[in-house]
Amino acid sequence: MDIQNEVLQFKMDIGVKKPDSIKNKEVKCPFCDRENLTNIIDTYGSIIYLDNKFPTLDDTYQTVIIESDDCSGDPSKYSLTHLTDLLTFAIDKWDEMESTGQYKSVILYKNHGPLSGGTLSHPHMQIVGLKNIDYNKKITDVYFEGIVISANKGFELNISTHPIMGFREFNILIDDKKFIPQMALYLQIGTHYLLNHFYKGLESYNLFFYKWNGKIICKILPRFVVSPLFIGYSISQVSSQLEVHKDQILSIYKKELESISS
């Protein structure tokens, strides 16, 4: 039988040892205890890149980027300078892991909030080298197409008309690294909109990064309880109010979007 669904084995013996500061606020944050961090690979200002202390995925190499020394921070709150530095650092480290040639593919992503799949509330990103899985096999052009909110030569922000999981997903596409400052502004707008204007009580989102058709792409995906149609049948749904979200963003962030287009 030809099994198309490639899987990663999760090491439960390691997983049960992971601290969970999202669900249990009494848990001491290990990323705030900077003096006792181990296996640090590199740093840049308050950004720290290190081996994942709890590598739960078999046949992978797992690393973590601690985004800042602010335990309650996130891209919606960072200065644009720090967010640009963070994205530049993360994408450079992503490139470096890919360049080793040891992995079929390398993924860069971020969890934020209780429904994102993360366990630590301190802001961080993850870079994972997959030894036997090529994530590109699961990707198609339409996942990054959508209603354009803002764009200029070399960069674009859109709301997906064919989301991967469903309903409302935002895509940021840049042609190369010189447009990381524009990606940072779009990312700040997207995450701020989700957490403050999008849906009452929304606390969770994911960021997923891709290299696709010569572009660097960030998908911003708000997280709710997952649709049963997606869980059971891999059927995605799309919101009937995409134009409403576009108009809201254009109105709320008019000044910021005008600055990026000038």
Phi, psi and omega in degrees: 000132180274107181268116184272337186272095178289141184232154171255137177277125180267127183275097185296328181295330176274321183302322182290346180267351184292134174291145181234093181271355176284313181275328183241102184289349178278348180290130178291131183284117181292335181282342174279337179274068190295329183294338183253011175291144182236165177055045176285130182266318182197162176220158172209106186059234180274001180273132180234132178247126186208164174295144175290122182291341181234075182284093188274350186255123181291150178058040177219167168238117188251128177230163184229140170249110173283118194287328181192179177269008178265109185293338181255010182282170172189166184305333180290343185249340184296156167294152179297329177297312180294318181296321177296316177298318181296313180296319178298313179299311183297315181292324176297316180291325174300312178301316183298317180293320177298322186292345178291337181073013183270354188230148174293325174199163180230132182247144177235126182205170179219137172254139175218120174099168188292338180258011185272348184098001180268169179237340180250132182281336179301129187298127179205159175241166180228140172240125185232124174273122181261115186286331188233003184235133175255108183298337182297337179294339182265358189255149176218158184306321188295338180298338185248008177266152179179187178285120184288127176266316181205143180198156172206178182298114177103351181205152184204144169239125177223167175249125195294132174268348175225070184295154179292308183260316176152156171072279187220116176225139179255138179243133172246123181239130174231150183285326178195183189295337181294346178260015177301323176302323177290321176299319180299316180295314177300320180294320179294317177299313183297314181288323178295319178298316181298316187278343187237336187228351194277306185206129185304124176086003179295127182237348192234143172204165172237150167246130176235133182249144183220153165246115190214126179051041177080002181249157169259127188233139171240125176256125176260119187236107177294144184246128172235187167297129189290139179301136177297333178293326177285318181297314187273330189229002184056034177264117178273152175239156180232141182295147175276001185242032181300319180295327177297314179296319177301311182296322178297314180296317179298328180280310185293321186248034183303313183296315181295319181289327176294325180292326181282339182267348184278000000 
